[in-house]
Amino acid sequence: MKADFYTKSKRTNIYNSIFIYKVLSLFILLIITVVLAYHVNNNKDRLSDVPGVLTIVTVAIILFAVSFLMDFYIMKRTASIGNRLNKMAYLDRLTGLPNRYSCDLLFESFNESGKLENAGFILMRINDLKTVNSSKGHSHGNDLIAEFCYILEDVGEDYGYVGRNGGNEFIILMEDCTATSADMFLMDLTKRLHGYNELNVGTPLEIAYARILNSDEKVSRISELISKAYKKLKDAPQVLS
């Protein structure tokens, strides 16, 4: 159900492609060099008549070997850096959820297809997060965000696209969403929140949310649907706990 750019396993990384290409190229060059060295060794009697040719070939092979090892090391480091940059670009550092950039790409994909007609959007925030940050410190607030996002991702992956749209804003965007499927998601999320709060392992989670279905709103742009959810969350939020 997830879009290609939104699914971790399908994100492509240009650094990895370059790495694979360079490894194959160097491997081919290595084979050519070995073959050349073999022929030079078998014909060294004839080549010995040419001043310095064996020395030049030997030095060339040594330089190639050193270059091969250096290139391999550099490419491995480049691929590692590319992987980190890829994660930074698409994933929220604290929670591992798709970040605002990923959410923006997701929203745009709904404008370019027939998904918008029956889209469902739920905007959520953690109540009293500012109070937790001020009274217990931001580390406790971050722990609360991380706990909620773990629950949200686990519940939401069967329903739609989950993300952290910056700060204390969390979303799920659903295709072919009906009132029933939206209510089922909210019911499943409520059960998980009840279970977490009953464990008393930290600050209880209370979630304010706004639910918007385009089957009711009939908007032509995803931005309009999102704006309605923000207004509803501000004016008439509902609560899960």
Helices and strands as residue ranges (DSSP letters): G 4-6, G 8-10, H 14-42, H 44-47, H 53-90, H 100-111, G 116-118, E 120-126, H 129-136, H 138-156, E 161-164, E 170-174, H 179-199, E 207-213, H 214-217, H 222-235, E 238-240
